[in-house]
Amino acid sequence: MASVYSEEYQRVITALKKARKERGITQAQLAEALGRPQSFIAKIESGERRLDVVEFVHLARLVGLDPEEVFKFI
């Protein structure tokens, strides 16, 4: 099973983080849209917490990415 340290997982997180920043969305704003604390996003982006598939879909859509397109990064 892939971990948060795998190259593929890191590409997904990098794509999400890049899209968030390009759209000028802060971690706090993204967390608020998800009903979560800012630390939730910080932990995902730093690799302290792994995303499940449902969380991934929500995050991708909130930062303006098509979830299916993100998989092309891996």
C-alpha positions as CSV (number, residue, x, y, z in Angstrom):
1,M,0.0,0.0,0.0
2,A,1.3,3.5,-0.9
3,S,2.1,5.8,1.9
4,V,2.1,9.6,2.3
5,Y,5.7,9.4,1.4
6,S,5.2,7.7,-2.0
7,E,6.1,9.7,-5.1
8,E,2.6,9.2,-6.5
9,Y,0.9,10.5,-3.3
10,Q,3.2,13.5,-3.1
11,R,2.3,14.4,-6.7
12,V,-1.4,14.5,-5.9
13,I,-0.8,16.6,-2.8
14,T,1.5,18.9,-4.7
15,A,-1.2,19.4,-7.4
16,L,-3.8,20.2,-4.8
17,K,-1.5,22.6,-3.0
18,K,-0.4,24.4,-6.2
19,A,-4.0,24.8,-7.3
20,R,-5.0,26.2,-3.9
21,K,-2.2,28.8,-4.0
22,E,-2.8,29.7,-7.7
23,R,-6.4,30.5,-6.9
24,G,-5.4,32.6,-3.8
25,I,-7.2,30.3,-1.4
26,T,-5.6,30.1,2.1
27,Q,-5.5,27.0,4.1
28,A,-7.9,28.6,6.5
29,Q,-10.4,29.4,3.8
30,L,-10.2,25.9,2.4
31,A,-10.6,24.4,5.8
32,E,-13.7,26.6,6.5
33,A,-15.3,25.4,3.3
34,L,-14.8,21.8,4.5
35,G,-16.0,22.5,8.0
36,R,-12.6,21.6,9.4
37,P,-9.8,23.4,11.3
38,Q,-6.9,25.0,9.4
39,S,-4.6,22.4,10.9
40,F,-6.5,19.7,8.9
41,I,-5.2,21.3,5.6
42,A,-1.8,22.0,7.0
43,K,-1.4,18.3,8.0
44,I,-2.5,17.1,4.6
45,E,-0.1,19.4,2.8
46,S,2.8,18.5,5.1
47,G,2.3,14.8,4.9
48,E,1.2,14.3,8.5
49,R,-2.2,13.2,7.5
50,R,-3.4,11.0,4.6
51,L,-6.4,11.9,2.5
52,D,-9.2,9.4,1.9
53,V,-10.8,9.3,-1.5
54,V,-13.9,11.3,-0.5
55,E,-11.8,14.1,1.1
56,F,-9.6,14.1,-2.0
57,V,-12.7,14.7,-4.3
58,H,-14.0,17.5,-2.1
59,L,-10.6,19.2,-1.9
60,A,-9.9,18.9,-5.6
61,R,-13.3,20.4,-6.5
62,L,-12.9,23.3,-4.0
63,V,-9.5,24.3,-5.5
64,G,-11.0,24.1,-9.0
65,L,-9.5,20.8,-10.2
66,D,-11.3,17.9,-11.8
67,P,-10.5,15.0,-9.5
68,E,-10.0,12.7,-12.5
69,E,-7.5,15.1,-14.1
70,V,-5.4,15.0,-10.9
71,F,-4.8,11.3,-11.4
72,K,-3.0,12.1,-14.6
73,F,-0.2,13.5,-12.4
74,I,0.5,10.0,-11.1
